[in-house]
């Protein structure tokens, strides 16, 4: 996995929330939803949906645990 230059989701939103437009906020939510859906399709349940399990890298979201 590449270096997550944006940190985790909590850190990223704490530092950037006010500067993000609503399209970018929507895109983050959409990316997270797609990641969790992908896991569910593989019969993987992601139990703890908290901000530090999502890494931001080059404006992409990675689900980790």
Backbone torsions as a table, in degrees:
resi	resn	phi	psi	omega
1	UNK	NA	143.7	179.3
2	UNK	-76.3	165.6	177.6
3	UNK	-65.5	132.4	-180.0
4	UNK	-90.8	90.4	-173.9
5	UNK	-66.1	-21.2	-179.3
6	UNK	-90.3	-3.6	-176.9
7	UNK	75.4	-162.1	178.2
8	UNK	-84.3	169.8	-174.7
9	UNK	-60.6	-40.4	179.8
10	UNK	-60.3	-48.6	-179.6
11	UNK	-63.6	-44.4	-178.9
12	UNK	-59.9	-46.8	-179.7
13	UNK	-69.7	-35.6	178.0
14	UNK	-62.0	-35.8	-177.7
15	UNK	-89.3	-24.6	-168.5
16	UNK	-124.3	-4.3	-169.9
17	UNK	-55.1	-47.2	-176.8
18	UNK	-67.6	-27.4	-178.1
19	UNK	-88.1	-10.1	179.5
20	UNK	-83.2	135.9	173.8
21	UNK	-81.3	168.8	-175.2
22	UNK	-65.9	-28.1	176.4
23	UNK	-64.2	-40.5	179.9
24	UNK	-70.2	-39.5	177.2
25	UNK	-62.5	-42.6	176.6
26	UNK	-61.7	-43.8	-178.8
27	UNK	-62.4	-39.9	176.4
28	UNK	-61.0	-47.3	179.4
29	UNK	-62.3	-40.9	179.2
30	UNK	-64.3	-44.0	179.2
31	UNK	-63.0	-41.6	178.0
32	UNK	-64.0	-45.2	178.8
33	UNK	-60.4	-43.4	178.2
34	UNK	-63.8	-38.8	178.5
35	UNK	-63.9	-44.3	178.9
36	UNK	-67.8	-38.9	176.7
37	UNK	-61.1	-41.6	177.8
38	UNK	-60.2	-43.4	177.6
39	UNK	-62.3	-43.8	-179.2
40	UNK	-63.6	-36.6	177.4
41	UNK	-62.2	-28.4	177.3
42	UNK	-91.8	17.3	-178.9
43	UNK	58.6	34.2	175.6
44	UNK	-109.6	126.4	179.5
45	UNK	-102.9	124.6	177.2
46	UNK	-95.2	104.8	-169.9
47	UNK	-73.6	-43.2	-173.5
48	UNK	-107.8	101.8	179.8
49	UNK	-92.4	73.7	179.4
50	UNK	-116.5	156.4	-171.1
51	UNK	-57.9	-30.4	-177.1
52	UNK	-81.5	0.8	173.2
53	UNK	-93.9	5.0	178.3
54	UNK	-121.1	124.0	179.9
55	UNK	-105.6	141.7	-179.7
56	UNK	-107.4	124.8	179.0
57	UNK	-141.3	119.7	179.9
58	UNK	50.1	42.9	178.4
59	UNK	68.2	14.9	173.6
60	UNK	-106.2	155.0	179.8
61	UNK	-112.7	132.0	175.3
62	UNK	-116.0	135.1	175.4
63	UNK	-93.3	125.6	179.7
64	UNK	-129.4	166.7	167.6
65	UNK	-172.5	NA	NA
